């Protein structure tokens, strides 16, 4: 498959997965946002970095 065919599919899957929690449990999603809003920037960056590393490893394993 071409990159330009895969990119919209990947973005669509991200949007679907990101939308699951607010759709299924808006109260828990709101509570999670309040907790994240109280976290330090360093902790949020660490979570973001961990997520990106997991994504890169998963892509490496799949390909």
N, C-alpha and C positions, 0 to 999 in steps of 0.2 A: 504494500500500500504506500501511497505517496504521503509525505508529511502533511500536506494541505488537506488531505482526506481524513487523516487521523486526528489532527488538532481539534477540529470542531467536535468530534466524538469525545475526545478526552475532556474538553471543556464542558460539554453537556453532562458527562458523568460526574465531574466535580460539582456542578450546580445541583444535580440530583442528590448526591450524597450530602452536600452541605445543607440542603433544604429539608432533609429527613427529620432532624431533631426539632426544629421549630414547628414543623407540621405535626409531628407525633405528640410532642409535649412542649407547648409554648411556655408553660410555667417553669419547667426545668431549664429551658434555653435562656429565659430571662434571668433566672438565678445564676446560671453559669456566667452570663455576661456581667452580672454584678460582681462575681468573684474575680473574674479576669480584670475588671476595671480597677480592682483594689490591689492587683499584683504589681510588683516592680517591673520596670522595663526589661531588666536583665533576665528575669524569669520568663517573660513573654518571648524574648529573643531566643532563649534556650529551647523553649517549646517549638518555636518556629524552625530553628536549626535542626532539632531532632526530627521534626516532621519532614523537612527537606531531605535529610540524610536517609531516612526510611524510604522516601520516594525514589531517590536515586538508586539505592540498593535494590528495591523492588524492580525498577526498570532494568537494572543490570541483570538480575536473575531471570526476568522474563525474556530478555533479548539474549 
